[in-house]
Amino acid sequence: MIQFDTVHKRFPNGTTAVHDLTLDMPEGGVTVLVGSSGCGKTTTLRMINRMVEPTSGTIKVGGKDVTRQDAAELRRSIGYVIQQSGLFPHRTVLDNIATVPLLLGHGRRKARARAAELLETVGLTAEAGKRYPHQLSGGQQQRVGVARALAADPPVLLMDEPFGAVDPVVRTQLQDELLRLQKELNKTIVFVTHDVDEAVRLGDRIAIFRTGGHLVQCAPPAELLARPADDFVADFLGAERGLKLLSLKTLAEVPQGPAPDGGAWTLVRDEAGQPTHWRSADALELPVRPLKDGDSLLAALDESLASPTGLVARVDADGVLTGVTSRDDIHRHAGRAHAEARVAA
Amino acid sequence: MYELFKNLGSWLTSGSHWTGTDGIAHRLAEHLQYSLLATLVAAAIGLPLGLLIGHTGKGAFLAINLASFGRALPTVGLVVLVFLAGGLSMLPVYVALVALAVPAIVTNTYAGMTAVDPDVKDAARGQGMRGHQVLFQVELPLALPLIMTGLRLALIQVVATATIAAYVSFGGLGRYVFDGLAQRDLVQVLGGAVLVAVVAVALDLLLSGLQRFLFRHRTA
């Protein structure tokens, strides 16, 4: 969908931001560009919608060379979200979202109707549409930024550290929302971040950049974590990259057995069958955090360490206990996940 | 001193002083006419200049230094200069008043433009706005509070200075000041000065009130 062919960018002051980049970003996938500051990831992103012009090389979006298109028209066909949301402070939220449809000449009524629809898509109330950006929280502003980028239904979405300025809780929420939206909309997304966890969470593919604008490795997260191309990548992914790999695997395939009854510890359930806590033979009570099939192996490992028995309570979608899984089983599957990731690469 | 203020009071409140071609009402209308016209012409020159400099970022040196240039400009000197060059007409007065007003307008317009958040301008361009769309749909509306401040300052300065019209034999509230000086009528001089001050302060309050009302949705 987006193809970089030996793209080079040198700024007038002599610094090379992007060094002979050749990279394909597949349609309908999330490609995350990561690296420390000054590695050229943002420049790479901004060259796609011609906010920055390449010094040499070609960039194609949907097979068409971007530099052969009118810059303003190109940008209207590509969604663009930036870190501080960049909302227009003098326009209502609704009119902010309607920006691109209005630029495309869709007429005010139609543009506003579309904006109202998007407000809901990104999880905001219709009432928020009448407010001004400064009256919203940082997280809500970012949602509006995403809605504005989606307004003309562009096939490509560029996101430049969109969740960089919000607190970790809101950040996780926004990431979840983006994943949900992406499942629905199936856009081609290019996402810039310096946060490895965010990259692993969101990316179908992760491209790691090194200072000086060199692309070091581009691979699916599991492959990247299992087989970093060199020490730089390994260092960048951090010492816990083995654990990060487990965050990509779900608990679904790990077998479960019946819950223990009457041993040193009992898993107490309420009338509905939902686990409430562990109780020992001498009536000591410890909390339990039941997990669903969709939860990650990393969460399971964490819970198995916290659980007094090393057993993880498994529940169905309604929270009703279906069984328990042992620490050993989780370990075995964690090891297998690593082996698979190494081989698949 | 007390006597002076008492006389001033009766000068200002006497009905006969307010009517006729030499009356306060007529002089006030003249004064406002000079001031508004001069400010309007200054805006026609200063606004596009300030917007252009702010939008392109070129000529910032000019915009910044015009302010001190404006302060240093001797207004009466300019009136005399244009008067000597062009003869007796309102032209010298307007030239001087416009020259006085332009710097405040350019400088504030430029300041308003540079105060627009670069992220907002980046986003505007990134959404696919063309240069003029960024200027008129984003930069100008956001710079408007400071632009209005510039216009307000310019108008107040012009109102306070429009007394010089009387210096070259024209009307306005300056008539009382210059006639009073010629006739050694201190009450009349003071009356004219007080009227000019009141008009300037009243306009300032009126316009800043208007600004507050117009931009009540804005932060800061």
Contacts between the chains, C-beta under 8 A, distances in Angstrom:
chain1	res1	chain2	res2	distance
A	49	B	126	6.4
A	51	B	122	7.2
A	51	B	125	6.7
A	51	B	126	5.8
A	72	B	128	4.9
A	72	B	129	6.9
A	72	B	130	4.9
A	73	B	128	6.8
A	74	B	128	7.6
A	75	B	125	7.3
A	75	B	126	5.9
A	75	B	127	6.5
A	75	B	128	3.8
A	76	B	127	7.1
A	76	B	128	3.3
A	77	B	128	7.8
A	80	B	123	7.2
A	80	B	126	4.0
A	80	B	127	6.3
A	82	B	119	6.3
A	82	B	122	6.5
A	82	B	123	5.8
A	82	B	126	7.0
A	83	B	119	7.6
A	84	B	117	7.8
A	84	B	119	4.6
A	85	B	119	7.9
A	85	B	123	7.7
A	86	B	117	7.7
A	86	B	119	4.4
A	86	B	120	5.3
A	86	B	122	6.1
A	86	B	123	2.8
A	86	B	124	7.7
A	86	B	126	7.5
A	87	B	120	7.4
A	87	B	123	7.3
A	88	B	120	6.2
A	88	B	123	7.7
A	88	B	124	7.2
A	88	B	138	6.0
A	88	B	142	8.0
A	89	B	117	7.7
A	89	B	120	7.0
A	89	B	142	6.7
A	89	B	218	7.1
A	89	B	219	7.2
A	90	B	141	4.8
A	90	B	142	5.8
A	90	B	217	7.7
A	90	B	218	7.3
A	99	B	127	5.1
A	100	B	127	5.5
A	100	B	128	6.3
A	103	B	127	6.9
A	103	B	128	5.5
A	103	B	129	6.5
A	103	B	133	7.2
A	132	B	217	5.7
A	134	B	219	4.7
A	145	B	123	8.0
A	148	B	127	7.0
